């Protein structure tokens, strides 16, 4: 608003996302609608995925105002020397919130174990949902197969190593505008299974990750995880956007 009053051109980049509080999510469309007049007068608008561009166009009532899509990069430094995929390791990365979907990976684990006796889950993150995740693992009798660990955000080599040790990375979040954790996993050459929704759907459409329908039963999730672990080779690294290209 200050930029418009001063007649200074302004560019707006979106950062949409889910929130743990339902009332905050419920108010999002109203918030975007009120922002519409300011967004329509921006010199340029940038979204990180086609889904985000379409969602903002609809909710903020942008009309014919163009939105440029520039996907996030996800380049990581090389993992520690000698790092290889650990058999049966399923990695789920992200803040420990319910909407991030770590619980869906844990629910699928007993079924994956029927196909792969070495199957286990490593959750990379911290947050308020940790106790619920540990309780779920205990109820399903897989507590000894579930590890929750925090990797400091600034320790990029440690994150690269943790992702490179996965046989498959799971991304079953309800909402991601454009999942940086998934881009980072792809940059390490690991296969990814993700919810076919929001920004993840862009990556499914490109064939970069295996898609699972939102709300799919644990058996379906387990099947996709097993399929991904049984296949070798990832996508061509040259096709991935880097932070520099972004």
DAQUI-V676232 format. One record per run of one state. SS is the DSSP state (H for helix, E for strand, L for the rest). FROM is the first residue (numbers start at 0). LEN is the number of residues. Records with the same first field share a line. If there is no record, write none. Layout:
# DAQUI-V676232
SS->FROM-LEN, FROM-LEN
This chain:
# DAQUI-V676232
L->0-1, 5-5, 13-8, 26-1, 40-3, 47-2, 59-8, 69-19, 93-4, 100-1, 115-4, 124-5, 139-3, 149-6, 164-3, 171-8, 187-4, 195-2, 205-4, 212-5, 230-6, 239-7
H->1-4, 21-5, 27-13, 49-10, 97-3, 101-14, 129-10, 142-3, 155-9, 179-8, 197-8, 217-13, 236-3
E->10-3, 43-4, 67-2, 88-5, 119-5, 145-4, 167-4, 191-4, 209-3
